[in-house]
Amino acid sequence: MESTLVMIVKSIVIFAFILQIVPIILLAERKLLGRFQSRIGPNRVGPKGLLQPLADVFKLLSKEASAPATAVPWMMAIAPVISIVTAVATLAIIPFGPFDAWGGEFGLYGIDVPIALLYFFAFGSLGFYGLVLGGWASGSKYSFLGAMRAAAQLISYEVALGLSLLGVAMTAGSLSLVDIVEAQDGMWYVVPQFVGFCIFMVAGFAETARAPFDLPEGDAEIVGGYNTEYGGMRFGSFFMAEYIEVIVISAIAAACFLGGWHGPGPVALAPLWMFLKLMAGVFFFIWIRASLPRLRYDQLMSFGWKVLLPLATLNVLVTAFVLVAT
């Protein structure tokens, strides 16, 4: 058990990490999208556009946070808070190194709970209430349609997401992310669980509502989706939560399938390897956004229920058969 002071310091470090890394990822995404699409990207604010995220924050802070006459203002206010809090809370279980990686009496993670995967699913499920509440409380038909899309999409793909990690938990014999990473010392689970890895990444795109699964934010057909009536930092908070969720999905994929902190060199380099794998996942999210167009809604739902779910179930059954047979 770690002391209260250590836990407080870890909490501060997690929040500081998020506040620093989200603007950097936002700038990197805009720069990379520019390169992918043969344009320049942000290059006006600061040297080579490096201060663009700061300008975006000041712009959002200066905008008015209004609400329609038909809205429920206090519900509109807490909706983005729910999205951010649930996303940040999930970061507490991400392991960046073993307990004694740097020789101290602390682990390079927020908390190590024996039900870490269930913790991840619990807060992921709660996060969807932020989108639904924001759309419904706005009192707008366009926002309500976006909220209903978010509800159907997230519920549909959470089933496949859970089944994709069930094979990992069965192979490692634990739900703790620290135990799962330690079990990959000899071989990363992306090899025996490659199908599960592919399912997890596809479902992760749907869970974060990122392209090509960004139907809750369908600007062409529902104006802007669940965030149509939001302005200022409340609007920015939804997108901050989205980028935090991208980090969370990338980190879970790195821990469960890509060996987590394992890599060449001494154990002191464990956080570096975990961070590089995490950023590779974030880059993959950006790459897919630049490459694929948005799906139709019927294609989204059909793919989730008719393809991903049967495939994830089959992967679990094969994994169980192999474990019993060996």
GIQUI-V718186 format. One record per run of one state. SS is the DSSP state (helix for helix, strand for strand, loop for the rest). FROM is the first residue (numbers start at 1). LEN is the number of residues. If there is no record, write none. Layout:
[[SS | FROM | LEN] [SS | FROM | LEN]]
//
This chain:
[[loop | 1 | 3] [helix | 4 | 33] [loop | 37 | 10] [helix | 47 | 3] [loop | 50 | 2] [helix | 52 | 11] [loop | 63 | 10] [helix | 73 | 21] [loop | 94 | 22] [helix | 116 | 22] [loop | 138 | 3] [helix | 141 | 32] [loop | 173 | 4] [helix | 177 | 6] [loop | 183 | 6] [helix | 189 | 4] [loop | 193 | 1] [helix | 194 | 14] [loop | 208 | 7] [helix | 215 | 3] [loop | 218 | 1] [helix | 219 | 4] [loop | 223 | 2] [helix | 225 | 3] [loop | 228 | 4] [helix | 232 | 26] [loop | 258 | 9] [helix | 267 | 25] [loop | 292 | 5] [helix | 297 | 29] [loop | 326 | 1]]
//
